[in-house]
Amino acid sequence: MWIRAILAAVLACLLILHFLKLLQAYKKYPPGPSVIETAAHLVRSGFRIHYDLFTEAAKKHGHVFTIWIGHYPLVIVSGVQAVKEALIKHSEIFAGKPVTPYFNAVAKEKGIVFSNGHTWKQQRKFGMSTMRKLGMGKKSVQNQIEEEAHYLVEAFAHAKGQPIDPSLLVANSVCNVICILVFGHRYSADDEEFVKLIKSVKYSTKFGGTFFHLLYEGFPWIMKHIKWPYKEAFSAVDFMLSHARREIEKHRAQPTPYEPQDYIDYYLLQMEKSKNDPTSTYDYENLLQCISDFFSAATDTTSDTLQWGLLLMVTHPVIQEKAQKEIEDAFGSSQSIVYQDRKKVPYTFAMVHEIQRFKCILLAGNPRVCLEDATILGSFIPKGSIVVPDVRSILYDPKLWETPLKFNPNHFLDKDGKFVDKEELLIFGAGARVCPGKDMAKSELFLFLTNLLRAFTFKLPEGVKEANTEPVLGMTMGPHRYKLCAVPRYSEL
């Protein structure tokens, strides 16, 4: 009996100490919703973080507040002033990347997205310089995007105006751009290996923010021994890496090209050049993870944005028609469209930007780690804090946008109808961790959408009166699966 009493007393003391430790920790961070309020929100939203949590917290606690997920604090910076101060003014302080248990198991702090310090700086610098080199050759990235846009138009044309789900067609084209950049070749849409690659990329991306993902982050010492909820997620990652290994081995088996043709060529060459450099991080594991990063970061985000764009054309036929007329006046029915032509179609280019604003696919900006003590708008943020920029608070701010809750391309036009590039569109991040592939993503969105709108008018299938425009909640928020009709605008299609 007395043993039970002693154990109960010890347990009670431990709980009290843990509670006191949490209270002490709470005092270090900016105030925010209580653990109970956050837990209630997670239950209501099906154990996913909904962006309403940030909105309501900002109204109550100001532009810098803390959300506690269990005993893990997330400092949220909300509003244009706070986000810019963190990401731009204090760019180097907020350049760290949090390495959570799940993503540490997946990426092992390799590559670009989930690395820090010297590894991150070296891999990122090399990645960005290589992208620029690939974009300046005879077969530049721009030319390949234009070619993929034509393939996408052909794929839609095969449906002959009948209802189709555009998600796979769009994903094929976006993923092929990455394949050309990294592997040096594209795949046909019916290639089984390619189809499996796309599914693996999509699943690994969509797993982030799910209930089981959050469970792993909160209780890694338990969940790493419970395999079944994570079997498909880890299998998807393993397939992406094994596919990358096969492509690397193909490159190694071929004679060294006189001039590198793709990312793997450049990387293998760099590995050889720096093999005697003790500070070099150019190795096989980093190459694998960089390839995985390119696919994970670029495929699903751009694909989801394009799918939102097509859905918005269906639900806003007047805007669709206005863009089509501008495109037709500028290019006719057959002239090739290149990214440099965007100035000829300011309304359409503004519309592409408005799609990104109105249907932002990010729950929030990429989380950062505060590398030293910092103060944002008078709120102290301790070193080591995970800081999340609330990008949506900027994209729907009525002080910045005339009609923030409406799809309105005029947000990016001046009074004379000329395009205005607004720095408040922070969907690619800012500062030291700005997305290295943002220029390529912008080209894809413009070229794919303009070529599709020139070729087709998009409508709901007959009998379908309304489209679901609510997002699927997750770390990225794409549309629910839908069908549309791509009605050819010219007889030759």
C-alpha positions in Angstrom: 0.0 0.0 0.0 2.7 2.4 1.0 4.6 1.8 -2.3 1.5 2.9 -4.2 1.2 6.0 -2.1 4.9 6.9 -2.7 4.5 6.3 -6.4 1.4 8.5 -6.5 3.2 11.2 -4.6 6.2 11.1 -6.9 3.9 11.2 -9.9 2.0 14.2 -8.5 5.3 16.0 -7.8 6.5 15.3 -11.4 3.2 16.6 -12.8 3.4 19.7 -10.6 7.0 20.3 -11.7 6.1 19.8 -15.4 3.2 22.3 -14.9 5.4 24.8 -13.3 8.0 24.4 -16.0 5.3 25.0 -18.6 4.1 28.1 -16.8 7.7 29.4 -16.7 8.1 28.7 -20.4 4.8 30.5 -21.2 6.2 33.7 -19.7 9.1 33.6 -22.1 6.9 33.8 -25.2 4.4 36.3 -26.5 0.9 35.6 -25.2 -1.6 33.7 -27.3 -4.5 31.1 -27.2 -4.3 28.7 -24.3 -3.5 25.0 -24.9 -7.1 24.2 -24.2 -8.3 26.7 -26.8 -5.9 25.3 -29.4 -6.9 21.7 -28.6 -10.5 22.6 -29.0 -9.8 24.1 -32.4 -8.0 21.0 -33.5 -10.9 18.8 -32.5 -13.4 21.1 -34.4 -11.3 21.1 -37.5 -10.7 17.3 -37.6 -7.2 17.5 -36.0 -5.9 19.9 -38.7 -4.9 23.5 -38.1 -7.4 25.8 -39.8 -6.3 29.3 -40.8 -9.2 30.7 -38.7 -7.1 29.9 -35.6 -4.5 32.5 -36.7 -7.1 35.1 -37.6 -9.0 34.9 -34.3 -5.7 34.8 -32.3 -4.4 37.9 -34.0 -7.6 39.9 -33.3 -7.3 39.0 -29.6 -3.5 39.0 -29.0 -2.0 41.3 -31.6 0.4 40.7 -34.5 2.9 38.5 -32.6 1.4 35.7 -30.6 2.2 32.1 -29.5 0.2 29.0 -30.3 1.0 25.9 -28.1 0.7 22.5 -29.8 1.0 20.4 -26.7 4.2 21.7 -25.0 5.7 23.0 -28.3 5.4 26.8 -28.9 4.9 28.3 -32.3 5.4 32.0 -32.5 3.1 33.5 -35.2 3.9 36.8 -36.8 0.8 38.3 -38.5 0.3 41.3 -40.7 2.5 42.9 -43.3 4.6 44.9 -40.9 5.4 42.0 -38.6 6.1 39.6 -41.4 8.3 42.0 -43.3 10.2 42.9 -40.1 10.9 39.2 -39.5 11.6 37.9 -43.0 13.3 41.0 -44.6 14.6 43.3 -41.9 15.9 40.4 -39.7 16.4 38.0 -42.5 19.6 36.4 -41.2 18.2 36.0 -37.7 15.2 34.1 -39.0 17.1 32.0 -41.5 17.0 28.8 -39.5 14.8 25.9 -40.4 13.1 23.8 -37.7 14.1 20.2 -37.9 11.1 18.4 -36.4 11.1 14.7 -35.6 9.2 13.5 -38.7 11.1 15.7 -41.2 14.4 14.7 -39.6 13.5 11.1 -40.1 12.6 11.9 -43.8 15.4 14.3 -44.8 18.1 13.7 -42.1 19.0 17.5 -42.4 20.3 17.0 -45.9 19.5 18.9 -49.1 18.2 22.5 -49.2 14.7 22.6 -47.6 15.5 20.8 -44.3 19.1 21.7 -43.8 20.8 24.5 -41.8 24.1 26.2 -41.4 27.0 25.4 -43.8 25.1 22.6 -45.6 22.1 24.8 -46.3 24.2 27.7 -47.5 26.3 25.6 -49.9 23.5 23.5 -51.3 21.2 26.5 -51.8 23.9 28.6 -53.5 24.8 25.7 -55.8 21.1 25.0 -56.6 20.3 28.6 -57.5 23.4 29.1 -59.6 22.7 25.8 -61.5 19.1 26.8 -62.2 20.4 30.1 -63.7 22.9 28.1 -65.9 20.2 25.7 -67.1 18.0 28.6 -68.0 20.6 30.2 -70.2 21.4 27.3 -72.5 20.1 26.5 -76.0 17.4 24.2 -74.4 16.6 26.6 -71.6 14.1 26.0 -68.9 11.8 28.6 -70.5 11.8 26.7 -73.8 10.9 23.5 -72.0 8.0 25.1 -70.1 6.7 26.4 -73.4 6.9 22.9 -74.9 5.2 21.4 -71.8 2.4 24.0 -72.2 1.8 22.6 -75.8 1.7 19.0 -74.5 -0.9 20.1 -71.9 -3.1 21.7 -74.5 -2.9 18.5 -76.5 -3.9 16.4 -73.4 -7.0 18.6 -72.8 -7.9 18.4 -76.5 -8.1 14.6 -76.4 -11.1 14.9 -74.1 -13.0 16.6 -77.0 -15.0 18.8 -74.6 -16.2 16.0 -72.4 -16.0 16.2 -68.6 -12.5 15.5 -67.3 -10.6 15.7 -64.0 -7.7 18.1 -64.7 -5.6 17.2 -61.7 -3.5 14.4 -63.3 -3.0 16.2 -66.6 -1.7 19.3 -64.8 0.5 17.4 -62.4 2.1 15.5 -65.4 3.1 18.7 -67.1 4.4 20.4 -63.9 6.3 17.3 -62.8 7.9 17.0 -66.3 9.3 20.5 -66.1 11.2 19.3 -62.9 12.2 16.1 -64.6 13.8 17.9 -67.5 15.6 20.3 -65.2 16.9 17.5 -62.9 17.1 14.4 -65.0 17.5 15.9 -68.5 14.4 14.3 -70.0 10.6 14.1 -69.8 8.3 11.2 -69.4 5.2 10.2 -71.3 1.9 10.4 -69.4 1.4 6.7 -69.4 4.8 5.7 -68.1 4.1 3.6 -65.0 7.2 4.8 -63.2 6.3 8.4 -63.9 2.8 7.9 -62.7 4.1 6.4 -59.5 6.6 9.2 -59.0 3.8 11.8 -59.2 1.6 9.9 -56.8 4.6 9.5 -54.4 5.3 13.3 -54.6 1.7 14.2 -54.0 1.2 11.8 -51.1 4.4 12.8 -49.3 3.4 16.5 -49.6 -0.2 16.0 -48.5 0.8 14.0 -45.5 2.2 17.1 -43.9 -0.4 18.7 -41.5 -2.5 15.5 -41.1 -3.5 14.1 -37.7 -0.8 11.3 -37.9 1.9 13.8 -38.9 1.1 16.0 -35.9 1.0 12.9 -33.7 4.5 11.9 -34.9 5.8 15.4 -34.2 4.3 15.4 -30.7 5.2 11.9 -29.6 8.1 10.7 -31.8 9.5 8.3 -29.2 6.2 6.4 -29.4 5.1 6.8 -33.0 8.4 5.7 -34.5 7.6 2.2 -33.2 4.1 2.2 -34.6 4.6 1.6 -38.3 1.2 1.3 -39.9 0.1 5.0 -39.9 3.4 6.0 -41.6 3.9 3.1 -43.9 2.5 4.8 -47.0 4.2 8.2 -46.3 7.7 6.6 -45.8 7.1 4.4 -48.8 6.4 7.5 -50.9 9.6 9.1 -49.8 11.6 5.9 -50.4 10.2 5.6 -53.9 11.2 9.2 -54.7 14.7 8.6 -53.4 15.1 5.2 -55.2 13.9 6.8 -58.5 16.5 9.5 -58.0 19.2 6.9 -57.4 18.3 5.1 -60.7 18.6 8.4 -62.6 21.9 9.2 -60.9 23.3 5.8 -61.8 22.2 6.3 -65.4 24.2 9.5 -65.5 27.2 7.9 -64.0 27.1 5.1 -66.6 27.2 7.5 -69.5 30.3 9.3 -70.8 30.8 12.7 -69.1 29.1 15.3 -71.3 31.2 18.1 -72.8 28.8 20.5 -71.2 26.4 19.6 -68.3 22.8 19.2 -69.5 20.9 19.0 -66.2 21.1 19.3 -62.4 22.6 15.8 -61.9 25.3 16.5 -64.4 26.3 19.7 -62.7 26.2 18.1 -59.2 28.3 15.1 -60.2 30.8 17.5 -61.7 30.9 19.6 -58.5 31.4 16.4 -56.4 34.4 15.5 -58.4 35.8 19.1 -58.2 35.5 19.3 -54.5 36.3 15.8 -53.4 39.5 17.0 -51.7 37.8 19.9 -50.0 37.2 19.1 -46.3 34.5 21.8 -46.1 32.5 20.4 -49.0 29.0 19.1 -48.5 28.7 17.9 -52.1 28.0 14.2 -51.6 25.6 11.5 -52.8 23.1 11.9 -49.9 22.8 15.6 -50.3 22.3 15.1 -54.1 19.5 12.6 -53.4 17.8 15.0 -50.9 18.2 18.0 -53.2 16.4 16.1 -56.0 13.6 15.1 -53.5 13.3 18.8 -52.4 12.9 20.0 -56.0 10.0 17.6 -56.6 8.3 18.1 -53.2 8.6 21.9 -53.2 7.7 22.5 -56.9 5.3 19.9 -58.2 2.3 20.0 -55.8 2.4 23.7 -55.1 2.4 24.8 -58.8 0.0 22.0 -59.7 -2.6 23.0 -57.1 -2.3 26.7 -58.1 -3.1 25.8 -61.7 -6.0 23.7 -60.7 -7.4 26.6 -58.6 -6.9 28.8 -61.7 -9.0 26.6 -63.9 -11.7 26.3 -61.3 -11.8 30.1 -60.9 -12.2 30.4 -64.7 -15.2 28.1 -64.4 -16.8 30.1 -61.6 -15.9 33.5 -63.1 -16.8 33.3 -66.8 -16.6 37.1 -67.3 -13.0 37.3 -66.1 -12.2 34.2 -68.2 -13.7 35.8 -71.3 -11.9 39.1 -70.7 -8.5 37.3 -70.5 -9.3 35.2 -73.6 -10.0 38.3 -75.6 -6.8 40.0 -74.5 -4.8 36.8 -75.3 -6.4 36.5 -78.7 -5.8 40.2 -79.6 -2.2 39.9 -78.6 -1.3 36.5 -80.1 -4.1 35.2 -82.4 -4.7 31.5 -82.5 -1.3 30.1 -83.4 1.6 32.5 -82.5 3.9 31.1 -79.8 3.6 32.7 -76.4 6.8 33.2 -74.4 7.2 34.5 -70.9 8.7 37.8 -72.2 5.3 38.4 -73.8 3.6 39.0 -70.4 3.7 42.7 -70.9 1.4 42.4 -73.9 -1.4 40.9 -71.7 -1.4 42.9 -68.5 -4.9 41.8 -67.5 -4.1 38.1 -67.9 -0.8 38.5 -66.1 -2.6 40.3 -63.2 -5.2 37.5 -63.2 -2.4 34.9 -62.7 -1.2 36.8 -59.7 -4.7 37.2 -58.3 -5.2 33.4 -58.5 -2.1 33.1 -56.2 -3.4 35.7 -53.8 -7.1 34.7 -53.7 -6.5 30.9 -53.5 -3.2 30.9 -51.6 -2.2 27.2 -51.3 -0.2 27.7 -48.1 -1.8 27.5 -44.7 1.1 29.8 -43.6 4.6 30.7 -44.7 7.4 28.2 -44.2 8.4 28.1 -40.5 11.7 29.5 -39.5 14.0 29.1 -36.4 15.1 32.3 -34.6 18.9 32.0 -34.5 19.3 34.6 -31.7 17.0 36.6 -29.4 14.9 39.0 -31.4 12.2 41.6 -30.9 9.3 42.0 -33.5 6.9 45.0 -33.0 8.0 45.2 -29.4 7.4 41.4 -28.7 10.4 39.5 -27.5 11.1 36.2 -29.3 13.7 33.9 -27.6 16.5 32.2 -29.5 15.5 28.8 -30.8 11.9 29.7 -31.2 10.0 28.3 -34.2 8.5 31.3 -36.0 5.7 31.0 -38.5 4.9 33.9 -40.8 1.1 34.2 -41.3 1.2 35.1 -45.0 -2.6 34.8 -45.4 -3.1 37.7 -43.0 -1.4 39.9 -45.6 -3.2 38.4 -48.7 -6.6 39.1 -47.2 -5.9 42.4 -45.5 -8.6 45.0 -46.4 -6.0 47.8 -46.0 -3.9 46.3 -48.8 -6.6 45.0 -51.2 -9.8 46.7 -52.4 -11.9 43.5 -52.3 -9.8 41.0 -50.4 -12.5 38.3 -50.3 -13.3 38.5 -54.0 -11.4 37.2 -57.0 -10.4 40.5 -58.6 -7.5 40.8 -61.1 -7.7 44.6 -60.8 -5.8 44.3 -57.5 -2.7 44.0 -59.7 -3.5 46.8 -62.2 -3.1 50.6 -62.0 -5.7 53.1 -63.2 -4.3 52.9 -66.7 -4.7 49.1 -66.9 -0.9 48.4 -66.5 0.3 45.5 -64.4 1.6 46.4 -60.9 3.9 43.9 -59.2 3.0 44.1 -55.5 5.6 43.0 -52.9 2.8 42.0 -50.5 2.3 38.9 -52.5 4.6 36.9 -50.3 3.6 33.4 -51.3 7.2 32.5 -52.2 8.6 33.8 -48.9 11.2 36.5 -48.6 14.7 37.1 -47.2 17.3 34.4 -46.9 14.9 31.5 -47.3 12.9 32.9 -50.3 11.9 30.0 -52.6 14.8 29.5 -55.1 12.4 28.2 -57.8 10.0 31.2 -57.7 10.9 32.5 -61.2 10.3 29.1 -62.7 7.0 28.7 -61.0 5.9 32.2 -62.2 6.8 31.2 -65.8 4.9 27.9 -65.5 1.7 29.5 -64.2 1.7 32.2 -66.9 2.5 29.9 -69.9 0.3 27.0 -68.9 -2.8 29.3 -68.2 -2.4 31.5 -71.2 -2.0 28.6 -73.6 -5.0 26.8 -72.1 -7.2 29.9 -72.1 -6.4 30.6 -75.8 -7.3 27.0 -76.7 -10.4 26.4 -74.5 -13.3 27.8 -72.7 -13.7 26.1 -69.3 -17.2 25.2 -68.1 -18.9 23.0 -65.5 -20.2 19.7 -66.9 -23.8 19.7 -67.9 -26.1 19.3 -64.9 -23.5 20.5 -62.4 -24.8 23.8 -61.0 -22.1 24.7 -58.5 -18.4 24.0 -57.9 -16.8 23.3 -54.5 -14.4 26.2 -53.9 -13.4 25.3 -50.3 -9.8 24.1 -49.9 -8.7 20.7 -48.7 -7.0 21.6 -45.4 -3.4 20.7 -44.9 0.1 22.2 -45.1 -0.8 23.0 -48.7 -4.4 23.6 -49.6 -5.5 22.6 -53.0 -9.0 22.3 -54.3 -11.2 19.2 -53.9 -11.2 16.9 -56.9 -13.5 18.3 -59.6 -14.4 17.8 -63.3 -14.7 20.5 -66.0 -15.3 20.7 -69.7 -12.5 22.2 -71.8 -14.5 23.3 -74.9 -12.2 24.0 -77.9 -12.3 27.6 -79.2 -10.8 26.7 -82.6 -11.9 23.9 -85.0 -8.3 22.6 -85.4 -8.2 21.4 -81.8 
